Structures are given as C-alpha cells and as structure tokens.
C-alpha cells in the first residue's frame, strides 16, 4: 500500500510542473502573437477600404476613460523598423541641422515598428519629421496598431507642410484692393501629434496600449516625409 502512494505523489508534482510550464508558454506565445500574423500591404489596404465598420474615436475613448493617467514616454527611432514593404529605404544623416539618422518614407508602401510598453494606459502618437519636397500637398498616412485600426479616424491622418508669403509686400489691384502674396514652402523640422484630419476631435488622438509587445504600421497614402522619431506619450 505504501508503494503506490509514493509513486503517485511525484506524478502529481510533475503534472503540476508541466501544467505551469505549458501555461507560461501560452502566455508568452499570446504576447508574441502580433508578430506571428503579419499582414501584407494588400491586406492592410483592403481593410482601409472597409474602415466604416470600425467604431469612431468618441466611442473608443469613452470605453477607455478610466485608463487615462500619466505614462512613461516611448521613443522609437524611425530607422529601427521591423519591416518595409512597397518602398525603398533611404537613410539620411544629420539632415538640416538635426543630428542622427532619419528614414525617408516614400509616398506609397508601408513601414512597420515593434516596440515594448512598460505600463498600460492611453498613449498619444507624435511624429518628428521633415516635410521633404513632394507635390506640395499635405502628407497623408494611415496607421494600424497591432495590425488593426483601433478607430476609424486612424484611416486617414494628415501632417502639414509649412507655407509662408513669398514677399512681405502686398500689392494692390486697379481698384485699390490688397492682393494676397503668393505662398512658397519653407520646410523645417516639426513634431506633430496624430490628430483627427476632419477636425471633429480637437485634442490629439489617444490609443490604449496594454503592457507588453506591440506593433505600429504606417501606410503611406500621399507625399514623402523624412521621419526621425515616433514618440508615444500623453500630457
């Protein structure tokens, strides 16, 4: 009678140990699942065409109001991308007075980043960029978090160029009316928050990120940009 008891107890201990190891592996695998299901550029573009099925920002942020607290800043160098599709990669160094490397992001294709979040909470996304010469239009991008659109406003985001008067002198017409000077682009380094391009939401858009591994995918829609850093933080 003593022998069966002695053999059963170790089996239970081993069973519990194996169960604990398997549970740990499942947690690790689930945290890495965002990297296992890589979407192609065509798949991202197909989702953008059907973005109307995604909830809007007002509904999204209402569900995360209790998550609004100060969080540590996350800075992702633009050259630390995990993959690029549909565009060439060009890295420029010490461009226009800013030291370090920056990534020239083309007007089409995607660039993706993987990063770690140390504390769960709401994060706003800022881009440190230089509006390189293009077709003189606003820079447009779409943005996915962990392969998904968190809300419909991420479907189309705009980043400005800087325009100034060509001359400080205002001419007049034959009726004595002022004629507005023509505009020219005067590019400079900018740090701009991701905002609602339609203007319905006046504050920077926030996205909820849980502690752990995440991915951020940027789809180019129009115009190139020289990207130095992606900054995630809140005010």
Secondary structure, 3 states (H helix, E strand, C coil): CHHHHHHHHHHHHHHHHHHHHHHHHHHHHHHCHHHHCCCCHHHHHHHHHCHHHCCCHHHHHHCCHHHCCCCCCEEEECCCCCEEECCCCEEEEEECCEEEEEEEECCCEEEEEEEEECCCEEEEEEEEEECCCCCCCCEEEEEEECCECCCHHHHCEEECCCEEECCCCCEECCCCCEECCCEEECCCEEEEECCCCCCCCCCCCEEEECCEEEEEEEEEEECCEEEEEEEEECC
